[in-house]
Amino acid sequence: MEVQDEKGRLFPGYAAADCLTETEGTDALRISWKSGKDLTALRGRLVRFRFVLSNARLYSFRVD
């Protein structure tokens, strides 16, 4: 997953190549990035999430 601004430009540190995932149970993933950044730095800004999937389906997502 990567995070982009409203025009599709990537926010530095939020690239799909830098995305780390942790499995929570069988079908939930926790997303983080190698930079250690979380989404609090982007609070109040318009963002787009770009999901990069391989052999998978996205049913839903939640931001906490």
C-alpha positions as a Markdown table, in Angstrom:
| # | Residue | x | y | z |
|---|---|---|---|---|
| 1 | Met | 0.0 | 0.0 | 0.0 |
| 2 | Glu | 1.2 | 3.5 | -0.6 |
| 3 | Val | -0.2 | 6.9 | 0.3 |
| 4 | Gln | -0.7 | 9.7 | -2.2 |
| 5 | Asp | -2.0 | 13.2 | -2.1 |
| 6 | Glu | -5.3 | 14.1 | -3.8 |
| 7 | Lys | -3.5 | 14.5 | -7.2 |
| 8 | Gly | -1.9 | 11.1 | -7.0 |
| 9 | Arg | 1.6 | 12.2 | -6.0 |
| 10 | Leu | 3.3 | 10.0 | -3.5 |
| 11 | Phe | 4.0 | 11.2 | 0.0 |
| 12 | Pro | 7.7 | 10.7 | 0.8 |
| 13 | Gly | 8.2 | 7.7 | 3.1 |
| 14 | Tyr | 4.9 | 6.1 | 2.2 |
| 15 | Ala | 5.9 | 4.2 | -1.0 |
| 16 | Ala | 4.5 | 0.7 | -1.7 |
| 17 | Ala | 8.1 | -0.5 | -2.0 |
| 18 | Asp | 8.6 | 0.6 | 1.6 |
| 19 | Cys | 5.4 | -1.0 | 3.0 |
| 20 | Leu | 5.6 | -3.6 | 5.7 |
| 21 | Thr | 2.7 | -5.9 | 6.6 |
| 22 | Glu | 2.0 | -7.9 | 9.7 |
| 23 | Thr | -0.7 | -10.6 | 9.7 |
| 24 | Glu | -3.3 | -10.3 | 12.4 |
| 25 | Gly | -5.1 | -13.7 | 12.5 |
| 26 | Thr | -6.0 | -15.1 | 9.1 |
| 27 | Asp | -7.3 | -12.3 | 7.1 |
| 28 | Ala | -6.3 | -8.9 | 8.6 |
| 29 | Leu | -3.1 | -7.0 | 8.0 |
| 30 | Arg | -1.5 | -4.2 | 9.9 |
| 31 | Ile | 0.4 | -1.8 | 7.6 |
| 32 | Ser | 3.5 | 0.2 | 8.4 |
| 33 | Trp | 6.4 | 1.6 | 6.5 |
| 34 | Lys | 10.2 | 1.1 | 6.7 |
| 35 | Ser | 10.6 | 4.8 | 7.6 |
| 36 | Gly | 8.7 | 4.2 | 10.8 |
| 37 | Lys | 6.1 | 6.8 | 9.7 |
| 38 | Asp | 2.5 | 6.4 | 10.5 |
| 39 | Leu | -0.6 | 8.2 | 9.2 |
| 40 | Thr | -0.7 | 10.8 | 12.1 |
| 41 | Ala | 1.6 | 13.1 | 10.1 |
| 42 | Leu | -1.1 | 13.3 | 7.4 |
| 43 | Arg | -4.0 | 14.0 | 9.7 |
| 44 | Gly | -6.3 | 16.7 | 8.2 |
| 45 | Arg | -5.0 | 16.3 | 4.7 |
| 46 | Leu | -6.7 | 14.7 | 1.7 |
| 47 | Val | -5.1 | 11.4 | 0.9 |
| 48 | Arg | -5.5 | 8.5 | -1.5 |
| 49 | Phe | -4.5 | 4.9 | -0.7 |
| 50 | Arg | -3.1 | 2.8 | -3.5 |
| 51 | Phe | -3.3 | -0.9 | -2.8 |
| 52 | Val | -0.9 | -3.2 | -4.6 |
| 53 | Leu | -2.1 | -6.8 | -4.5 |
| 54 | Ser | -0.8 | -10.1 | -5.7 |
| 55 | Asn | -3.0 | -13.1 | -5.8 |
| 56 | Ala | -5.4 | -11.5 | -3.3 |
| 57 | Arg | -8.6 | -9.5 | -3.0 |
| 58 | Leu | -9.4 | -6.4 | -1.0 |
| 59 | Tyr | -12.7 | -6.8 | 0.8 |
| 60 | Ser | -12.5 | -3.7 | 3.0 |
| 61 | Phe | -10.0 | -1.5 | 4.9 |
| 62 | Arg | -10.1 | 0.5 | 8.1 |
| 63 | Val | -7.9 | 3.3 | 9.3 |
| 64 | Asp | -7.3 | 3.6 | 13.0 |
